[in-house]
Structures are given as C-alpha cells and as structure tokens.
Amino acid sequence: MKITHRLTIAVVSALALAGLATPAQAAPAAPTVQCEFTPTPENPAARPVRPPSPTASAKGTAHAVLQTNYGLVAIELDKSNAPCAVHNFRHLVRSWFYQHTQCFRLTASQRLGVLQCGDIYEVEKGGPGYRFPDEVTGKETYPRGTVAMGNQGPGTNGSQFFLVHSHANIDPKYSVLGRVVWGMDTLDRIVAAGIADGADDGAPAHPVRIHFAVTT
C-alpha cells in the first residue's frame, strides 16, 4: 500500500476522532429509498464498475476524502438531501472509480467558480455506464464549499461532480451531495494556479489529479 493511500485513510480516522465522522453503531434501521440506475450502453463504463444496489439510506451523513496533488479535501455527504446521489458517490469511491483521475475543468467567472471532476477521459466524457435521476427541489443554492453532481441535462447523473470554490450562480438543477468540511485551502491553491490560456473556464493551468478517494 502506498504511503499516500495510508495518509488518506489516516485523515478519515482523524475526522472520525474529531467528531466529523461517526463510526457505525447498532441503531434502529434508517429509512431508505429506491434508486433507479439505468444502463447507458451508448456510453459504456469508462472503468469496470457495476451500478450500485437500488436501495439507499435516506438518513444521516457520511464522509469522503479526496487526496489530490494539491492536498486533501474532506467532504460531509448528506444522505437525507440526495440519498441516491450520495449512495452512488460512495459506491464509485469504494469501486476505485476515482482513483488516479483528473479534474478537467476549472471555472472562475462572475457566474461560476467550480472545480469539475469525475470524468475519466476529458470534460463530460468517461462515466460509469449508467445514469440516474436528479434529486432537486428547485430551491437549491450553491455557496462556497458546496459539492454537487454535475450532469449534461435532466436525469443524466453518473460520476461527474463539482466543488464550489467561490460561488455558483446557477439554476437549481444539480443534486447537492454535501459540503467541504476541511480542505478549502486546497481548492484555493488550485484556483491560484490559474486556468489554461488565462481563460475563466477551461482546463486548470496545471493538472489537478485525484490520487485516491476513500469514504466512511
């Protein structure tokens, strides 16, 4: 096991000790929802992965840590807000789908300031081979630190997600996974490194890579 992987696991453990993640304990069965994961043979899986089980927990929180070449980002995932999206995200993390991937899009405009990750090949190319519906109320907002699903239209969620490093003045069409609870300085360093060709929307000037991702 690589040292970097051990470090990421150590951070998850530290979050648990700090109370940001709660170890599993015996408790009454949590409410669940049924999710619909539809295969997309026209866009096959970019890496070997099966759709998650259709049953997702709809209560409580979970945590994930992304270890990037710029530093660590810890995320608190809200099962009650987007149970199917959180269930899918944790499934992909546990399936090593995000291991050694690249975040291909960075934006820094007056409208949108996000880092977009989760695609295997390039922006919006290379998903898990299935899609699932949005989980939105129409009242969503996306302040700094928000983590949400990216998509290419209604009901096209897969592996793509984005982290809001400043603001996202966008329509409430994206399922909110949760929020960054540690590591906003990592995102700030990525933003400070700039966007290719001085643009306000494009590839990061220096590649942003996710080495490992783990989840509780």
C-alpha positions in Angstrom: 0.0 0.0 0.0 1.4 3.4 -0.9 2.2 6.0 1.7 -0.2 8.5 0.2 -3.1 6.0 0.5 -2.2 5.4 4.1 -2.2 9.1 4.7 -5.7 9.5 3.3 -7.0 6.7 5.5 -5.3 8.4 8.5 -7.2 11.6 7.7 -10.5 9.7 7.6 -9.6 8.3 11.0 -8.7 11.7 12.3 -12.1 13.1 11.1 -13.8 10.3 13.0 -11.9 11.1 16.2 -12.8 14.8 15.7 -16.5 14.0 15.5 -16.8 14.8 11.8 -17.4 11.2 11.1 -19.3 8.8 13.3 -18.3 5.1 13.4 -21.0 2.7 12.6 -23.0 1.7 15.7 -26.0 -0.5 16.4 -29.1 1.6 15.8 -32.7 1.3 14.5 -32.9 0.7 10.8 -32.6 4.0 8.9 -35.3 5.0 6.3 -34.4 4.0 2.8 -35.3 5.0 -0.8 -35.3 3.1 -4.0 -33.0 4.5 -6.7 -33.2 3.9 -10.4 -29.8 3.3 -12.1 -30.3 2.9 -15.8 -27.6 1.4 -18.0 -26.3 3.6 -20.9 -24.9 1.2 -23.5 -24.4 4.2 -25.8 -21.9 5.5 -23.2 -20.3 2.4 -21.6 -18.4 2.4 -18.4 -15.0 4.0 -18.7 -13.8 1.7 -16.0 -15.0 -1.6 -14.7 -17.9 -0.8 -12.4 -21.4 -2.0 -11.9 -24.4 0.1 -10.9 -25.0 0.4 -7.1 -27.7 -1.6 -5.4 -31.0 0.2 -5.8 -31.6 0.7 -2.1 -30.1 3.8 -0.5 -30.1 5.1 3.1 -32.0 8.3 3.4 -30.8 9.5 6.8 -27.7 10.8 8.4 -24.3 11.7 7.0 -21.2 10.0 5.6 -17.8 11.3 4.8 -15.3 11.1 1.9 -11.7 12.3 1.5 -10.2 13.2 -1.9 -6.4 13.1 -1.9 -5.3 15.4 -4.7 -1.9 16.5 -5.9 -2.7 19.9 -4.3 -3.7 18.5 -0.9 -6.7 16.8 0.8 -10.4 17.7 0.6 -12.8 16.2 3.2 -16.5 16.2 2.3 -19.5 15.6 4.5 -22.2 13.8 2.5 -25.9 14.4 3.3 -27.9 11.2 2.8 -31.2 12.9 3.6 -30.8 15.5 0.9 -29.7 13.4 -2.0 -29.8 9.7 -0.9 -29.3 8.2 -4.3 -26.5 10.6 -5.3 -24.6 10.0 -2.1 -25.2 6.2 -2.4 -23.8 6.4 -5.9 -20.8 8.6 -5.0 -19.8 6.3 -2.1 -20.2 3.2 -4.4 -17.9 4.8 -7.0 -15.3 5.7 -4.4 -15.4 2.2 -3.0 -15.1 0.8 -6.5 -11.9 2.8 -7.0 -13.6 4.6 -9.9 -12.0 8.0 -9.0 -8.5 6.6 -8.3 -5.9 8.3 -10.4 -8.3 10.6 -12.3 -8.0 14.2 -13.4 -10.3 17.2 -12.8 -10.5 18.5 -16.3 -12.5 21.8 -15.8 -11.9 24.8 -13.6 -14.1 28.0 -13.8 -13.5 31.4 -12.2 -16.1 33.7 -13.7 -18.6 36.1 -12.1 -21.3 33.5 -12.6 -19.4 30.3 -11.8 -16.5 29.2 -9.7 -16.1 25.5 -9.5 -13.7 22.6 -10.0 -15.3 19.8 -12.0 -14.2 16.2 -11.5 -15.3 12.7 -12.0 -14.8 12.2 -15.8 -12.3 9.6 -16.8 -11.3 10.8 -20.3 -12.0 14.5 -20.6 -14.7 17.0 -19.7 -18.1 15.2 -19.8 -16.6 12.0 -21.3 -15.9 8.8 -19.4 -18.7 7.9 -17.0 -19.8 4.8 -15.1 -22.0 3.3 -17.8 -25.3 4.2 -16.2 -27.4 7.3 -15.2 -29.8 8.2 -12.5 -32.4 11.0 -11.8 -31.8 14.3 -10.2 -32.7 14.9 -6.6 -33.7 18.6 -6.5 -36.5 20.7 -5.0 -35.9 23.8 -7.1 -34.7 25.7 -4.1 -31.1 24.6 -4.2 -28.3 27.1 -3.8 -24.6 26.5 -4.3 -22.4 28.6 -2.0 -18.7 28.2 -1.4 -17.9 24.7 -0.2 -20.9 23.0 -1.9 -20.3 19.6 -3.5 -22.9 18.7 -6.1 -23.5 16.3 -9.0 -22.6 17.5 -12.5 -24.8 16.5 -15.4 -25.4 17.0 -19.1 -29.2 17.6 -18.7 -32.0 16.4 -16.6 -31.6 12.8 -15.3 -28.1 12.3 -16.6 -26.2 11.9 -13.4 -23.3 9.5 -13.3 -19.8 10.0 -11.9 -19.3 13.7 -12.6 -19.3 16.1 -9.6 -18.2 19.7 -8.8 -16.8 21.5 -5.8 -17.7 25.2 -5.5 -14.6 27.2 -4.6 -16.2 30.6 -4.6 -19.8 30.8 -5.9 -22.1 29.2 -8.4 -24.9 31.4 -9.6 -26.7 28.7 -11.4 -30.2 27.3 -11.7 -31.2 24.7 -9.0 -30.8 21.7 -11.4 -27.9 19.9 -9.6 -28.2 17.4 -6.8 -26.3 18.6 -3.7 -24.1 15.8 -2.3 -22.9 17.8 0.7 -20.2 20.3 1.7 -16.4 20.6 2.1 -15.6 20.4 5.8 -11.9 20.5 5.5 -9.5 21.5 2.7 -11.0 24.7 1.2 -7.4 25.9 1.2 -6.6 23.0 -1.2 -9.2 24.4 -3.6 -7.8 27.9 -3.1 -4.4 26.7 -4.2 -5.9 25.1 -7.3 -7.7 28.4 -8.2 -4.5 30.4 -7.6 -2.6 28.2 -10.0 -4.9 29.5 -12.7 -6.7 28.3 -15.8 -5.0 27.4 -19.1 -4.5 30.3 -21.5 -5.8 32.8 -18.9 -9.4 31.8 -19.5 -12.2 31.9 -16.9 -13.5 28.5 -17.9 -11.3 25.6 -19.1 -8.6 23.2 -18.1 -6.6 24.0 -15.0 -3.2 25.6 -15.9 -1.6 22.8 -14.0 -3.3 19.3 -14.0 -5.4 18.6 -10.9 -5.3 14.9 -10.1 -7.2 12.8 -7.6 -4.7 10.2 -6.4 -7.1 8.4 -4.1 -10.6 8.7 -2.6 -11.9 7.0 0.5 -15.3 7.1 2.3 -16.8 6.1 5.6 
